[in-house]
Amino acid sequence: MNTFLNKPHLLKLLLISVVVLTIGAVVGIFIKYRNTPPHVQKVGRTATMGGKARLALGKIEHTATRNGKKEWTLTAESASMMDGKRKKMLIQKPSVVFFLEDGEKVYLTADRGVLDTVSNNMEAIGDVKVTHKAYVLKTQRLVYLHKKRKILSRNPVKIEGKKFVLRSKSMVYDLDKKTSIFEGRVKGVLYENIIL
């Protein structure tokens, strides 16, 4: 009986071929998938702000630091990196915590926003609220300038506290100095405790 399995040199050649093909397949699979991060989901184009998103992400968190100190932390439900020369990210339901020198915090929320990932400047749009201790600022649009650490709005603003209500056409809040400047038709009401 002269079969294929009885010839040792053919059996060796078959086994070597199987081993080489298996090693080749493993190397090929490794090369194909080595640069793919785990849990990556392919995302289609997202039309936002008239541009095309290059990348769309689910819940995100981004922290800006300067000289090793945390200046603010942003969380958002979703984000889309926009095409273009400037690296801008469209964010949905942003929530920002600004950290002040004395350890206090200022909180910002909005319907949506735009983060410039190069400068760390932000724009908050739609039902914008800034909360610090006992007061809340409300407006429809404001901008945060990272290098200057200032929040400004060219839209009408309303600030409410326990003892006052203030309205103006625009405002600037300096996070480092904790000072505000209101301009344009500034109106306010102060409440006092009246004891009879």
Secondary structure by P-SEA (a helix, b strand, c coil): cccccccaaaaaaaaaaaaaaaaaaaaaaaaaccccccbbbbbccccccccccccccccbbbbbbccccccccccccbbbbbbcccbbbbbcbbbbbbbccccbbbbbbcccccccccccccccccbbbbbccccccccccccccccccbbbbccbbbbbccccccccccccccccccbbbbcccccbbbbbbccc
